[in-house]
Amino acid sequence: MTKAKLLVLGSNATRIELKDGGSAAIGQYLNETVVPSMALINAGYEVVLATPDGTKPHIDEVSDAAQHFGNDEAAHLRARHFYDNDASMNQVRTLGSVIDEGLDGFAGVFVPGGHAPVVDLMQDADVGTILRHFHAAAKPTALLCHGPVALVAALPHAREFRAALVAGKTEAATELAKDWIYAGYRTTVFSTTEEQWAENNLFHAHLPFYMPDALRLAGAEVTTGAADWAPNVVIDRELITGQNMASDHPVAAALIEALDRSLKNA
């Protein structure tokens, strides 16, 4: 018997638009998806993966490497086997079906990163419905790396907010962000300098906006660690955010602690 169910919000995006035209291949990061999911299952929780269209997230090829598992090839292979074969990663639901069946049965929600959530989840109406539910219930809500940008989906006009970001219309974005449920929350997210490294070394082009700017314009307080690529986790009320891929284990530990405490106090 499991303690409770945990909802994982996956992305279906495989490409992201670039600032000066064109697009680049992206996906969800393997370690950011698998490390917390495996930790949750080992801690006694059932993991339910859901995506906008109900198909399995595409794993970013850059993330499918031992370097994201402490240079431990055995750990990398275990993670890949888990993602390829475990029922929790293959019995994928649509976000809509999960909402229709009711969200009360979930103890918390987790959003992994990779650039993919920047494309679809941050402007998905169903993601907004889910986030507003967990916020109202004060249930643990954890997001990792680029995942925290999905929080803007809780805006009434998330699609328009993202379009304003892409267009560089900061005043319009600020106006669209009024009454955001996470306004004033302390958060972290993939930093601008970490993103600039990705632009220079992976994309060889500029992305349409940076994640800290997006969250600040929405109304969050954003802090990033003193050193790029080092683990960094920020907890404020029900919200748990991790800065980068190196924050996978600490985010998992913080989420499990919050879930256990929430169940104990229920």
Secondary structure, 3 states (H helix, E strand, C coil): CCCCEEEEECCCCCEEECCCCCEEECCECHHHHHHHHHHHHHCCCEEEEEECCCCCCCECHHHCCHHHHCCCHHHHHHHHHHHHHCHHHHCCEEHHHHHHHCCCCEEEEEECCCCHHHHCHHHCHHHHHHHHHHHHCCCCEEEECCHHHHHHHHCCCHHHHHHHHHHCCHHHHHHHCCCCCCCCCEECCCCHHHHHHHHHHHHCCCCCCCHHHHHHHHCCEECCCCCCCCCCEEEECCEEEECCHHHHHHHHHHHHHHHHHHHHHC
